[in-house]
Each structure stands twice: as structure tokens, then as C-alpha cells.
Amino acid sequence: MPKLQFQLEHTDPGSKARAGRITTDHGVIETPIFMPVGTVGSVKGVHAHELRDDVKAQIILGNTYHLFLRPGTEVLEHAGGLHRFNGWTGPILTDSGGYQVYSLAHRRKIKEEGVTFQSHIDGSRHFFSPEVAMDIQRSIGGDIIMAFDECPPYPSDYRYAKNSLELTNRWLARCVSHCDQTPDKYGYTQNLFPIVQGSTFEDLRRASAETVAGYDLPGNAIGGLSVGEKNEEMYRITELCCDILPADKPRYLMGVGTPVNLLECIALGVDMFDCVLPTRNARHGMIYTREGIMNIKNLRWKNDHSPIDPDGPCPTSRYHTKAYLRHLIHSNELLGAQLASIHNLAFFLWLVKEARQQIQIGDFSRWKAEMLPKLARRL
């Protein structure tokens, strides 16, 4: 079946920002794009129709590690894949499980063959190899599936990062070989993206990006960032990778980040982002707006009966008030987390859409300089 297609439409004259279109069998994705994270097959607390109608999401993520443990590939295959299981009709990207294995350092053992780990749910033992990770992602049914990699911790010494990268490269070769030898499931194309690693070492990142680019796969990802390093380090490595990765393929920066991070990395040439931050922070009362960041728990909002965001992109934020949302969050009412999550996701999707429009008219750099101080401001 035909592979994912990427069309580069506009570039910003004052930066490396790009606007493009990714075409998958489940629909078109306009870039730059932010992808809500659906860890266990759902974006926490948000219905599929709200993702579509209120958030304006174009693609969501599914998490291989979590979906493998629950509900399991047998259930997903019986349903016909994650699209039919959760009712989301747009494109889905699945991660490989590598990052979750990284985060379970005390529960896993890495060998050449793959990774043995213990479930965080019941302690049961499981094994992921590059081949197993590919098979699981095919069963989940991602339009975009990710290569199995090792994400080195930050900070890493050079020897560890180099050995880790070499292992990731060998695993990538196995992922590519296995995907070449196995069919897509459910009647649509499942596109493999490799992942650039190498910690914060420029020579390792350069070598990794060149290796990844050499496979000529439908898109490429940059992993191993936003794991504790300073923003300046993240931007330096991101720019280095983007300068090497081919311009005619989408570039995906994994696990990033804040609204400021998004604009800075769009300016460096990134097309795709994901992060749990908008929903995770929403559940704790952190609300993102075009004028800054609100901690809705603060006393100053107790009697503020103005809309959360009167002219914002999210319909619910235009008629629910700050005082009401504060009350819900303070009361641990589920609706509070839901409303805050929908608001934050809608804001993130608005931000990348606005960035796209500014790139298209050639005014992104000026707009970005105007927006950054607002996005970082605490209200």
C-alpha cells in the first residue's frame, strides 16, 4: 500500500519553521501539529467527539506499553484495532514502549535481544524485542509506528550514550527488517518512523541522524530530549538533528513540551510534537492561555466570574467561569479535570495552528517574538 506522504508547503523567511501536510489513510494532518497523548487508548477524561469538535485534534497517540498490558493485543485485534476500539477515526501514532521501559529503570533489564521488564500493575514479567514491539504496534493499529529504541538517561556519560546508540541502531535494523517481512494490519498503511538518539553529545546525535536519514523511511523522530536537560541543550540538539534530517520528511520531536518549547522548536524545523503536559497539568489546575499561565487554584480566582478564556479556541472555556473551574478543581470533581484538559488541549492545538498560519504568511518570526513573553507569564 502507498506510504504516508509529506508535502512541504511553506517555509518561514526568518527561521527554519515549516508548514506542510501529512497524508495518511485515516486523514490529512496539517503541520506543525501537536498530538494529544492517549496513554491507555484514551486521552484522559476527553471523549473522541470532544477531541474532534472542541480540541480540533488531527492525530492522537496510543501507548504500546500500556495497551499491551491492558486490554492486550488479543482484545484490540478482536475489535479491529484501536480506531474501532476507542472510536477515534483520525490518524493514530503509537510509541514503541521504549520510553516506558526507560522510565522503569528499577524494573527492567536490557540485553541485545531486547528488554525484560516487570509490569507496574502486578509485577508480572514481559519481554519486548524490536520484533515484538513492531508486532504489538501492528496489532494496536497505528498509522505511524515507532522503532524500538533505548532512551539513555540524563545525564549520561559518553561511553553509556555511545553504547546505547549503537544498540538502538542495531535494533532499528531489526525493526526495519521485521516490518519489511510482515504485512500491515486492518487494511491500511502502518508507517515506521526511526528515532534519533545520542543524549546531548553532538557527534553521537550527528551520527544517529545520518543513520536514521539513510533508511529513507516515511518520517523521522528525535527522541531522548525533555528528560531533564536544560531548554538550551534541547534546542541545540534539536537544531542539529533538524539540519541533518531530510527536509522532505516530517520531523517529530518526542515528548515536548511547553507552549514556549513548541514555538522555539517549530522555529528550528520540527513538524510534530506530543506531550502529556497539557492534560497532566490541567488535572492540577494549571491553565494555559494566550496571555499566560493561570494556577486556577489560587485565591484570586475564587470570585472571578468571567469566562476562563472569553475569546479563546475552546467553546467550554467561553461560557464556564474561572470561579466555577476553581471550585471544581478544589472539590476534586471529575468535571474540573475534564474541562481543564479540554481547554489546555484546545489551546495547544490553537497555538500550532496559529503558528502554521503565521508561517504561511511569512510573519512567524515576528509573531513568535511577540508571543513568547506572554506564554511564559504567570497570571
C-alpha positions as CSV (number, residue, x, y, z in Angstrom):
1,M,0.0,0.0,0.0
2,P,1.2,3.6,-0.5
3,K,3.3,5.1,2.2
4,L,2.5,8.2,4.2
5,Q,3.0,11.3,2.1
6,F,4.5,14.6,3.2
7,Q,4.2,17.8,1.3
8,L,6.2,20.8,2.3
9,E,4.1,23.9,1.6
10,H,5.8,26.9,3.2
11,T,9.0,27.9,4.9
12,D,9.4,31.0,7.2
13,P,11.9,33.5,5.8
14,G,13.2,34.5,9.3
15,S,13.7,31.0,10.7
16,K,13.7,27.3,9.9
17,A,9.9,26.9,10.6
18,R,7.9,24.9,8.0
19,A,4.2,24.3,7.2
20,G,3.3,21.1,5.5
21,R,0.7,18.3,5.1
22,I,1.0,14.7,6.1
23,T,-1.4,12.4,4.3
24,T,-2.3,9.1,5.9
25,D,-5.0,6.5,5.2
26,H,-7.0,7.9,8.1
27,G,-6.8,11.6,7.0
28,V,-4.6,14.6,6.5
29,I,-2.5,16.2,9.2
30,E,-1.6,19.9,8.8
31,T,1.8,20.7,10.3
32,P,3.2,21.9,12.6
33,I,0.9,19.8,14.8
34,F,0.5,18.8,18.4
35,M,-0.7,15.3,19.2
36,P,-2.7,14.6,22.4
37,V,-1.4,11.6,24.3
38,G,-3.9,8.7,24.7
39,T,-1.9,6.5,27.1
40,V,-4.4,3.6,27.6
41,G,-6.3,4.2,24.4
42,S,-8.0,7.4,25.6
43,V,-6.9,11.0,26.1
44,K,-7.5,11.1,29.8
45,G,-11.0,12.4,30.5
46,V,-11.7,13.6,27.0
47,H,-14.3,12.0,24.6
48,A,-13.4,11.3,21.0
49,H,-16.0,13.8,19.8
50,E,-14.6,16.5,22.1
51,L,-11.1,15.8,20.7
52,R,-12.6,16.3,17.2
53,D,-15.0,19.2,17.7
54,D,-13.6,21.2,20.7
55,V,-9.9,20.4,20.7
56,K,-9.6,20.2,16.9
57,A,-7.1,17.3,17.2
58,Q,-6.0,15.8,14.0
59,I,-3.9,12.9,15.3
60,I,-3.6,11.2,18.7
61,L,-1.1,8.8,20.3
62,G,-1.5,5.3,21.7
63,N,0.9,3.9,24.2
64,T,2.3,0.5,23.3
65,Y,3.5,-0.5,26.8
66,H,0.2,0.3,28.5
67,L,-2.1,-1.1,25.7
68,F,0.0,-4.3,25.7
69,L,-0.7,-4.7,29.4
70,R,-4.3,-3.6,29.2
71,P,-6.5,-4.5,27.4
72,G,-3.9,-6.6,25.5
73,T,-3.4,-7.2,21.8
74,E,-6.0,-10.0,21.7
75,V,-8.8,-7.6,22.6
76,L,-7.5,-4.9,20.2
77,E,-7.3,-7.4,17.3
78,H,-10.7,-8.7,18.1
79,A,-12.0,-5.1,17.9
80,G,-10.3,-4.5,14.6
81,G,-7.6,-2.2,16.1
82,L,-7.5,0.8,18.3
83,H,-9.5,3.0,15.9
84,R,-12.6,0.8,16.2
85,F,-11.9,0.1,19.9
86,N,-11.9,3.8,21.0
87,G,-14.0,5.4,18.3
88,W,-11.3,7.8,17.1
89,T,-11.5,7.9,13.3
90,G,-8.4,10.1,12.6
91,P,-4.7,9.0,12.4
92,I,-3.1,7.4,15.3
93,L,0.6,7.3,16.2
94,T,1.9,4.5,18.5
95,D,5.1,4.8,20.5
96,S,7.3,1.7,20.8
97,G,7.3,1.2,24.5
98,G,10.9,2.2,24.7
99,Y,10.3,5.3,26.8
100,Q,8.2,3.5,29.3
101,V,10.8,0.8,29.6
102,Y,13.4,3.6,30.2
103,S,11.2,5.0,33.0
104,L,11.0,1.6,34.7
105,A,14.8,1.5,35.4
106,H,14.3,-0.5,38.6
107,R,12.0,-3.0,36.9
108,R,13.8,-3.8,33.6
109,K,16.9,-5.5,32.2
110,I,18.3,-4.5,28.8
111,K,20.1,-7.1,26.6
112,E,21.0,-7.4,23.0
113,E,17.9,-9.5,22.3
114,G,15.5,-6.9,23.9
115,V,14.2,-5.8,27.3
116,T,12.8,-7.9,30.1
117,F,10.6,-5.8,32.4
118,Q,8.1,-6.1,35.2
119,S,4.5,-4.7,34.9
120,H,3.8,-1.7,37.1
121,I,0.4,-3.2,37.6
122,D,1.0,-6.6,39.0
123,G,4.7,-7.3,38.8
124,S,4.4,-9.9,36.0
125,R,7.4,-10.3,33.7
126,H,7.3,-9.5,30.0
127,F,9.8,-9.2,27.1
128,F,9.9,-6.6,24.3
129,S,12.3,-7.1,21.4
130,P,12.3,-4.9,18.3
131,E,10.3,-7.6,16.5
132,V,7.8,-7.9,19.4
133,A,7.4,-4.1,19.6
134,M,6.6,-4.0,15.8
135,D,4.1,-6.8,16.1
136,I,2.3,-5.1,19.1
137,Q,2.1,-1.8,17.2
138,R,0.7,-3.5,14.2
139,S,-1.9,-5.1,16.4
140,I,-2.8,-1.8,18.1
141,G,-3.2,-0.3,14.6
142,G,-1.1,2.8,14.4
143,D,-0.9,4.8,11.2
144,I,2.6,5.7,12.3
145,I,4.6,3.2,14.4
146,M,7.9,3.9,16.1
147,A,11.1,2.0,16.1
148,F,12.1,0.3,19.4
149,D,15.0,2.2,20.9
150,E,16.7,2.7,24.2
151,C,16.3,6.2,25.7
152,P,19.5,7.0,27.7
153,P,19.0,8.8,31.0
154,Y,20.1,12.4,31.5
155,P,22.9,13.0,32.3
156,S,24.7,10.1,30.6
157,D,28.4,9.7,30.3
158,Y,29.8,9.4,26.8
159,R,30.5,5.7,26.9
160,Y,27.0,4.8,28.1
161,A,25.4,7.1,25.4
162,K,27.6,5.7,22.7
163,N,26.8,2.0,23.6
164,S,23.2,2.8,23.9
165,L,23.1,4.5,20.5
166,E,24.8,1.5,18.9
167,L,22.3,-0.8,20.5
168,T,19.4,1.4,19.2
169,N,21.0,1.3,15.7
170,R,21.1,-2.5,15.7
171,W,17.5,-2.6,17.0
172,L,16.4,-0.2,14.2
173,A,17.8,-2.5,11.6
174,R,15.8,-5.3,13.1
175,C,12.6,-3.2,13.2
176,V,13.0,-2.3,9.5
177,S,13.7,-5.9,8.5
178,H,10.7,-7.2,10.5
179,C,8.4,-4.5,9.1
180,D,9.5,-5.4,5.6
181,Q,8.7,-9.0,6.2
182,T,5.3,-8.6,7.9
183,P,2.1,-7.2,6.4
184,D,0.1,-4.1,7.6
185,K,-3.0,-5.0,9.6
186,Y,-6.6,-3.8,9.2
187,G,-6.3,-2.8,5.5
188,Y,-4.3,0.5,5.8
189,T,-0.6,1.5,5.8
190,Q,1.4,1.4,9.0
191,N,4.4,3.7,8.6
192,L,7.6,3.2,10.5
193,F,9.5,6.2,11.9
194,P,13.0,5.7,13.3
195,I,14.3,7.7,16.3
196,V,17.5,9.8,16.6
197,Q,19.3,9.2,20.0
198,G,22.7,10.1,21.4
199,S,21.9,12.1,24.5
200,T,23.4,15.6,24.4
201,F,26.6,14.6,22.6
202,E,26.8,16.4,19.2
203,D,28.9,13.7,17.4
204,L,26.6,10.9,18.6
205,R,23.5,12.9,17.6
206,R,25.0,13.7,14.2
207,A,25.9,10.1,13.5
208,S,22.4,8.9,14.7
209,A,20.6,11.5,12.5
210,E,22.7,10.4,9.5
211,T,22.0,6.7,10.1
212,V,18.2,7.4,10.5
213,A,18.1,9.6,7.4
214,G,19.8,6.8,5.4
215,Y,16.9,4.4,5.9
216,D,14.7,6.8,3.8
217,L,11.6,5.9,5.9
218,P,8.4,8.0,5.7
219,G,9.3,10.2,8.6
220,N,11.8,10.7,11.3
221,A,11.8,11.3,15.1
222,I,14.1,12.9,17.6
223,G,14.0,11.2,21.0
224,G,15.8,11.3,24.3
225,L,15.1,15.0,24.9
226,S,13.0,16.7,27.6
227,V,14.3,14.2,30.1
228,G,15.9,16.7,32.5
229,E,18.3,18.7,30.3
230,K,18.1,22.5,30.2
231,N,16.0,24.0,27.4
232,E,19.1,25.4,25.8
233,E,20.5,21.9,25.5
234,M,17.3,20.6,24.0
235,Y,17.2,23.4,21.4
236,R,20.8,22.9,20.5
237,I,20.4,19.2,19.8
238,T,17.0,19.7,18.1
239,E,18.5,22.2,15.7
240,L,21.5,19.9,15.0
241,C,19.2,17.0,14.2
242,C,16.8,19.0,12.1
243,D,19.6,20.3,10.0
244,I,20.6,16.7,9.1
245,L,17.2,15.0,8.8
246,P,15.8,15.3,5.2
247,A,13.5,18.3,4.5
248,D,11.1,16.2,2.5
249,K,10.1,14.0,5.5
250,P,8.2,15.1,8.7
251,R,10.3,15.6,11.8
252,Y,8.8,14.5,15.1
253,L,10.2,15.8,18.4
254,M,9.0,13.3,21.0
255,G,7.7,14.3,24.4
256,V,7.9,18.1,24.0
257,G,6.7,20.2,25.6
258,T,5.5,23.6,27.0
259,P,4.0,26.2,24.7
260,V,7.3,28.1,24.7
261,N,9.1,24.9,23.7
262,L,6.7,24.3,20.9
263,L,7.3,27.7,19.3
264,E,11.1,27.6,19.8
265,C,11.3,24.1,18.2
266,I,8.9,24.9,15.4
267,A,11.4,27.7,14.6
268,L,14.2,25.0,14.4
269,G,12.3,22.9,11.8
270,V,10.2,20.5,13.9
271,D,6.8,19.5,12.5
272,M,5.2,17.2,15.1
273,F,5.0,17.2,18.9
274,D,3.4,15.2,21.7
275,C,3.4,15.7,25.4
276,V,1.2,14.7,28.4
277,L,1.8,18.2,29.9
278,P,-1.5,19.9,28.8
279,T,-3.7,17.2,30.4
280,R,-1.5,16.3,33.4
281,N,-1.1,19.9,34.4
282,A,-4.8,20.5,33.8
283,R,-5.7,18.0,36.4
284,H,-3.6,20.0,38.9
285,G,-5.2,23.3,37.9
286,M,-2.6,24.8,35.6
287,I,-4.4,26.5,32.7
288,Y,-2.6,27.8,29.6
289,T,-3.9,30.9,27.8
290,R,-2.7,33.4,25.2
291,E,-1.9,35.9,28.0
292,G,-0.1,33.5,30.3
293,I,-0.4,30.6,32.7
294,M,-3.1,30.5,35.4
295,N,-3.0,28.4,38.6
296,I,-6.7,28.2,38.9
297,K,-6.4,27.0,42.5
298,N,-5.2,30.4,43.6
299,L,-7.4,32.5,45.8
300,R,-7.5,35.4,43.3
301,W,-9.9,33.4,41.0
302,K,-12.4,32.5,43.8
303,N,-14.8,35.2,42.8
304,D,-13.7,35.8,39.2
305,H,-16.9,35.1,37.3
306,S,-15.5,36.0,33.9
307,P,-15.1,33.2,31.3
308,I,-11.9,31.1,31.5
309,D,-10.9,32.4,28.1
310,P,-13.7,34.6,26.6
311,D,-12.2,34.8,23.1
312,G,-10.3,31.5,23.1
313,P,-10.5,28.5,20.8
314,C,-12.4,26.2,23.2
315,P,-16.2,26.6,23.4
316,T,-16.4,25.3,27.0
317,S,-13.9,28.0,28.1
318,R,-16.1,30.7,26.7
319,Y,-19.0,30.0,29.0
320,H,-17.6,28.4,32.1
321,T,-16.1,30.8,34.6
322,K,-12.7,30.8,36.4
323,A,-14.5,30.7,39.7
324,Y,-16.5,27.7,38.7
325,L,-13.5,25.8,37.4
326,R,-11.6,26.7,40.6
327,H,-14.5,25.3,42.6
328,L,-14.5,22.0,40.6
329,I,-10.7,21.5,40.9
330,H,-10.7,22.3,44.6
331,S,-13.6,19.8,45.0
332,N,-11.8,17.1,43.1
333,E,-14.8,17.0,40.9
334,L,-14.1,14.9,37.7
335,L,-15.7,17.6,35.6
336,G,-13.0,20.0,36.6
337,A,-10.2,17.9,35.3
338,Q,-12.2,17.3,32.1
339,L,-12.9,20.9,31.4
340,A,-9.3,22.0,32.2
341,S,-7.9,19.2,29.9
342,I,-10.2,20.1,27.0
343,H,-9.2,23.8,27.5
344,N,-5.5,23.1,27.6
345,L,-5.5,20.7,24.6
346,A,-7.6,23.2,22.6
347,F,-5.1,25.9,23.4
348,F,-2.1,23.8,22.3
349,L,-3.9,22.9,19.0
350,W,-4.7,26.6,18.5
351,L,-1.1,27.6,19.1
352,V,0.3,25.2,16.5
353,K,-2.5,26.2,14.0
354,E,-1.7,29.9,14.5
355,A,2.0,29.1,14.1
356,R,1.1,27.4,10.8
357,Q,-0.9,30.4,9.6
358,Q,2.0,32.8,10.5
359,I,4.4,30.6,8.6
360,Q,2.1,30.7,5.6
361,I,2.0,34.5,5.5
362,G,5.7,34.8,6.2
363,D,5.3,36.5,9.6
364,F,6.2,33.7,12.0
365,S,9.4,35.1,13.5
366,R,7.8,38.5,14.4
367,W,4.7,36.7,15.9
368,K,6.8,34.3,17.9
369,A,8.8,37.1,19.4
370,E,5.6,38.7,20.4
371,M,4.1,35.5,21.9
372,L,6.9,34.1,23.9
373,P,6.8,36.6,26.8
374,K,3.1,36.1,27.1
375,L,3.2,32.3,27.0
376,A,5.8,32.3,29.8
377,R,4.0,34.8,32.0
378,R,2.3,33.7,35.3
379,L,-1.0,35.3,35.8
